[in-house]
Amino acid sequence: MPKIKIVFCDVDNTLITSKNKLLPQVSSAIQDYVVAGGIFVLTSARPPMGMQALAQQIGCSSLQICLNGALILQKSQNSVETAILFEKSIPTAILHTILKIVSQQNLTVSVNVFAGKKWLVQQHDCWVKQEEEITGASATITSFDSRLRNVNHPIHKILCMGEPDQIDNLETLLDRRSDLYLSYLRSKPTYLEIVDHSVSKMRAIETVANFAHIPIEQTMAIGDGENDLPMIKDAGIGIAVANSFPKVKAAATHIVSSNDNGGVAEAIRKYTGLSR
């Protein structure tokens, strides 16, 4: 049994390469770790449908932290269906406020809503197309007003995509709105991930670790972006891949090779206590 009982791993720019591929050495290291008794949990800003195929490929679909921790899914060994272990939504009024800010400030930003397993957009722009290609998921084009009027569609995450200067401007404007009680961090320079202020990947890790009866000291987190920073700082071991944001590297316990050079495999084999 590895000394580190659970590995929580970001997906984009961490687990997979810049060309959205899973390297054989990474897949092999994960499978060796799981066979040895470890638990490997995908921990991503992605929605559930953007993680399913990858989770099945590496054989770790029993627990998934989605949407930056706003939604945690659990699947039993005897079922193909997933159950919600934890969720935290954003009031619909917050979405309308963000849309108003974007419109009034003439920001060129793509606003995307993730409600459970649904990805909702009002127009199929270039940013949506790019994200569909990356995740393999498909957005639903709809009117936010009509679709989200139903309380059965809670908003778990709002993703704003745009050129870095536009995202900078939006972030500055949100900094002035503490009354919205939001948490917003960059997963990449062009993506601003918006969730309820109580949500983070680290809080999701605490929920899963408690569910599995494993101390935080026996967890490891691997990531690259600002949205990974809480878990990099506070997990038992925090690993930054070499292509990480500078502040993520500064907070990490260890820095490993980049996502294009199998950094996740290096982290698992060097720092979990896995016997080679």
N, C-alpha and C positions, 0 to 999 in steps of 0.2 A: 504494500500500500504506500503510495507517495506521501511525503510529509505534508505537501499542500493538497488538501482534500478537494477543493473546487477551484477551477480556473474560469474566470469571467473574461471573455474576449470580444472586443469590438470587431466589426466586420469590415467596413469599407476603409481602405488605406491601412489596415492592420492585418486582418486574417487573409484577405485576398489581395492580389497584386493590383497595380495601377491599371492593368488591362482586365480587371475583374475575374481573375483566374485563381483557383486554389492550387498551390504548388504541391506536388506529390510528397515532398519531405514534410510539409506541414500536416497534410492529411495523415501520414504515417505516424507522426509524433502524437497527434491527437488520439488516434486509435490505440496506440501503445499505452497512453496515459489512462484511457477509459478501461482498457482490458486490465490494467494494474489496479483498478478500483477507484480512480479519480472521476470527478464529475466535471464535464466541460459544458459551459453555458454561453451561448451566443448572447451578447449584450450590446444592443445596437439601437441607433435612432431609426432603423428601418421598421416598416410595418410588418405584421405577421406574414403576409403573403410574399414579402420580399426576402424572407428568411427560410421559408419552408423547404425549398429544394436544397439549399445549402446545408440545412440541419440534417436532412435525410442523407445527403452525400457523406457527411462525416459521422453519422450515427449518433447524434446528440440532440434529439428532438424532444426529450422528456421535459425539459425546462427551457424557456426562452424569455429573455428580457427584451421587450420591444419598445419602440417609441421613446427612447431615452429613459425608460423606467416607468412610464405612465401606464404600461400594460405588461403584466407578467403572466405567461401562459404555462400551464402544466398539462402533460399528457400521460395517462397511465399506461403501463406496459400492455394491457389487454384492450386498448382502445386506440382508434385512429383519430378520435375527436379530442380537441383541446378544451380545457376548462380554464376559467380565469382565476388565477391565484391572487392577483391584486390589480386594481385599476384606480386611476385618479383622473378625473376629467376637468375640462375648462368650461366655464359658463359660455353659452352661445353669444351673450352680449359682448364678451371679450373679443370674439372674432369680428363682430361688427365694428368695434372700436379700432381694431387693427386695420380693417379695410378702409375705415374713414381716414385714419392717419396716412395710409399709403396714397389714397386719392387726393387728399387736401395738400399733401407735400409733393404731389406729382412724381412719386417714386416709381421707377420701372422695376417692379418686384412681382414675382409669381407667388401667389398665396395658395397654399395647399392645405387641406384639412384631412386629418386622419381620425376616423371615428370607428373604433373597434377594428374590424377587418376591412373596412371601406377606406379607399383613398379618393377624396372628392376634390374636383377642381371646377372652376367656372369656364376655363378655356384651355385648349390643348396647345400650349405654347412650347417654345423650344426647350425651356427648362424642364417641363413635364416630360417631354419626349426623351430628354437626356436621362432623367431619373428612371424612366421606364426601361431604358436600355441597360442601365446599371443594375437595377434590382430584379428585372424580369417580371415585375408586377405591372398591372394596368390600372390607370386612373379612370374614374367615372366622371364624365362631364355632366354637371347638373347645376341648378340654381341653389346656392347655399341656403337662401331663405326658405325655399320649399322643402328641401331635403332635411334640413336640420331643425325644422319646427317640431319634429317627432322626438320625444324624449328618449326613445329607444336608440337614438344615434348620438351618444355622448361624444364630445370632442376630446380626444386624448392628446393630440399634438397639432400644432400649426407649424408648417414649414414654409419659410419665406426664402425664395431663391432669386438671386440677381447678381449683377456685377459687384465686386467688393466695395466700391464707393457707395453704391446704393444700399447695400447691407450695413455699411458703416453708419449711414445717415439714419436708417431705421433703428439701429441699435441705440444711437444717441437719443432719438425721440422716445424710445421705450424707457431709457434711463430716467426720463422726467416723469414717468407714470408709475410710481411705486404703488399707487392706488389699485393697479391692475393685478397685483400679487402674482407676477409671472417670473419664471426662470427662463432665460434665453442665453444660449451659448452657440458658438460656431462649431460645426462638425467639419467644415472646410471653409475657406475664405468666402465662398459664394453662397453658403447655406447658414441660415439662422434658425435654430431649433427652439421652438417656444412651447413650454409646458407649464403646468401649475407650479407655483413657487415651492411647493413641498416635494416636488419630484426631482430625482437625480438618479444617475446610474448607481451611485454609492448607496442611496437609500434602498434601491432595488436589490443590491447585493446583500444588504443587511436582512431584508425580507426573506430572500432565498436561503441565506445561510442559517437563519433562525428556523425556517421550515425544515431544513435538512439536519438541524441540530449540530452544526459545525461552527466552531469559533471563528471570528473574523481573522484571527492570527493565522489560521490555516487556509486562507484564501489568497488568490493571486489575481490581479487585474492587468490586462494588456490593452493598450490603446494608443491613439495618436492625436486626437483633436481636443479642443477646449471642453467639449461635452464629456470627455473621458477624464478630465482633470480631477473631479471629486473622487472617483474610484481609484485613480492612480495614487492619490495622496493618502487615502485612508484604508485601502485593503491591506491585508497582511504583507504582501509584496506588490509593489507597483512597477510595472514594466512599460517602458516607452520604446516603440520601434524607432529606428534611426530617422525616419521621415516625419516624426512628430513635430507639433508646434513647439517652439522653444520653451514655453512655460510648462509644457507637459514633461519635457526632458528634465527640466530643473526640479520637478516634483518627484520624479521617478526614483525608485530604489536602484534599478538597473536600466541600462539602455542596451538594446539588442540590435541586430541587423534590421534593415528596412523591410517593409512588406514585400518588396520585389526580390528580396534575398532570403526569405524564409525566417524572418525574425521570430515569429510565433513558435516555430519548431525549436529554435535556439532557446527561447524562454522556457518552454516545457521541459526540454532535456537538461538544461543547466540549473534551473531554480525550483523545480517542484519536488526534487528528491526522487525522481523516476529513475529506476535502474535501467541502464541501457542494455 
